[in-house]
Amino acid sequence: KWNVARTYTAGNQQNPNFVATITTIYGYRGDTLINNELWFKLYATNDSSFQKNLVYQGLTRSANNRILYLDENYKRDTLYDFNLNVGDSVLFNLYGSYPEKIPITAIDSIQLNGEYYKRLKFAEPSIIAFDELNEVWIEGIGSIHGPLFPNFPRKFSQEMPDSMLITCTYSDNQQVWQHPYYSSCYINVILGIQTREDWNLKIYPNPFSDIIYLENIRAESFDLTIMNSLGQVVRV
């Protein structure tokens, strides 16, 4: 499974500086044989238990250090190729409209459970306008932006909170990797106008440096996550 946290600006009149984070979990449920090849069924959900509201995402399989992908229409593509070298390029079709071959600029390794795996770092697209792709592949994990990101790539703003990053990965329900930016694997921070009016909740100042005040909190237990302007968790 992959926990992918999407952070974005979600301000409203009551909370003009509010930043939301929503976690989507991708994972396998079952498999199927196609032309004597075993493919795994990939699903996605916002349910932290990965039990409800599962949405089918397609099929994947591993072959010769490549990850192959069949979409919902059974169109076949190579999702990842970890046989590539520095200088080799991968076609990224940004937003589905701006295809560009982007080269690998560096390859090093990362240690997972005592073993070393390749880490491939990509150059930025030729057209840069205050945003970035910041693409990195980790062998055994995939893109740091989520398992299907190479098929649906996009750039992220450098001027406002805008990110989509894997917080944690799991294999056989055991955690394999955790992103150093996040202290929690599952983060959902959503504050709507109606929620604020019902609670009459006050949080100030925003942003803050040393002390933050919360008023009119109900007499219940809550989980509080504090993030910086980049969407990185600094306190849970």
N, C-alpha and C positions, 0 to 999 in steps of 0.2 A: 504493500500500500504506500501511497504518497500523500502527505498532507500538504496542500498548496494554499498559502495565505495570500489573498489579494487585498492590497491596501490602496485606498483612493480617497480623494477629497469628497466629503459628503456633507458639506455645510448647509445650514438653513438659516432662516431669519433669527432664530433663537440661538443657534450655535454656528456662527459663520466660519469658524476655524476648525470645525469638527472633522476628524479623519476616521473613516471606517475601515475595518478589516474583516473579511469573510474568509473562512477556511473551507475549501472543497477537498474531499478525500477521493482519490482515485485508487481502485484496487481490482483484483481479479476475483471473479465468481464463476467457476466452472470452466470447461474447455470443450472443444469440438474437433472432429477430424475432417479435414478438407483435402482431398486427393492424397490421403495417407499422411498428411502433415498435421501435427498437433498444434492447435491454436488456442490461446487463452482469452477468455471473454473479459473485457475491461469495462468497468462501470464507474460512475462518479455520483457523489451525493454530498450534501451539506450536513448530513446526520453524522454526529461524532462517533456513533457506534457502528457505522457502516452497515446498517440493517434496513433502513427505510429509505424510500424515495430514490432508489437506485436508477440511474439513467444510463442506458447502454451507450458505450463510446466506440465500439469496434473490437477487432481482434489483433493480438500481437503474438509473435513467436521469435525465438532467438535461433540464429543460424550463422555459423562462421564468424562469430564476434560482431554480427549485425543484428539489429532489431527490425523485424519486418512488421508491416501494419496493413490491415484490411479495414477500410472504413465501412460505414453502414451499407454502402452500395457495393461492397466487395471489391473496391478499387484497391489494388496492391501497390505499396510504396515502401521504400527503405526509410525507416524512421531515424535510425542511428547506424553509423558505421565506425566502429572503434579500431578499424585497420588503417585509418587515415593517418597521414603524417603532416608535419609542419609544412605549410605552403599549399597543401591540398585545399580545395574549396567545397563548400556545401551550398546548394541553392536554397535560399530563404525567400519565400514569397510573402513579403511583409503586407499585412492586412489583406492578403489575397489579391493584391493589385500591383505590387511593386517587387517583382522577382529580381534577385541579385545573388550572384555567387560570392560568398564571403569566405575568405581564407582563414585557416587555422594559423594562429601566430605563435602558439607555445603549447607544449605538451609536458606535463610533469605527472606526479602521482599523489594519491591520497590514501591514507591507511584506514581501512574499514575492518573492524574485528580482527586486527592483527595481520591482515593481508593488504597488499598494495594494489591499487587500481589506477588506470589511466585517468588523467584530467586534461581535457582539450579546451583551450581558450581561443575564442574567435575575435577577429577584427571587428571594428564598427562598420556599419553600412556607409557607403560613399556620401549619402545625403544625411547630414546631421544638423538638426535645428533645435538645439536645447533639449534633445532627448537622446537615448542610447538603447542599444540592444542588450549589451552586457551579457552575451551568451557564453555559457560554460557547460560542457558535458562531463559527467563523471561516470566512468565505466561501472555498470551494475546499478546505477541510479537513473542516468539520463540527464536531461537539461535541468539546470537549477531552477528554471521557471515552471517546471511541471512536465510530466511524462509525454504529453502530446504537443508540447510547445513547438518543436521543429515543423510540424504540419500547420500550425496556426500562429506564426510568429508576429510580434508587434514590438514597437519600441516604447520606452518608458520615459516620462518627463523628468528632467533634472531640476525643474523649478518648483515643483509641488510634490506632495506625497503621492507616489505612483509606483507601485511595485507588484510583482507576482513571483513569489519565491517558495520553494519547498521548505517547510519547517522541519519535517522529519520523514524518514522512510522506514518501512517495516518489512521483514521477511519472516513468514511463518509466525506472525504476531509478535516477533521480537524486534525491538528498535535497532536499526542498523546505523543510521546517521541522523544528526541533528544540525541544522544550520546555526552557525555561531551567532547570528543576529538575534535569534529567538530563544527565550528561556522556556517557552511553552509550545507544544506541538499543535494544539488546537486553539485558535483564537477567533472569537466572534465579537466584534465591537460595533454595534449598530445602535444608533440613537435617532429615533424619528421624532417629528414635531409632536405627535399625539402622546408619545411616551413621556416627553418632557412636561407637557401640560397636565397630564394625569398626576404625575409625581410632584410637580412644582420643584423639581430638582435644580440645585444651583451648584455649579462647579467653576471655581475661579481661583487665580487668574489663568487664562489660557492664551498663549503658552505660559509656563512658569519655569523657574530655575531651581528653587529650594523648597518652597512650601506650597501645597495646593489645598484648597478648602472645599469640602463637600457638605452641603446643607440640605435639610429636609429628606434625609435618608430614612427609608422605611425600617421598621424594627425586624429586619430579616438578615440572613447571611448572604453575602455577595462575593463574587470573584472580581477583583479589580486589576486591570492590566494598564500600565502606563507606557506609552510609546513616545519616541522623539519625533521630530518633524520628517524623518525619513521612513517612518513606520516601523522602526526597530524597537523591540521590547527592551525597556530599561529596568522595569520593576513589575513583579507580579504579586 
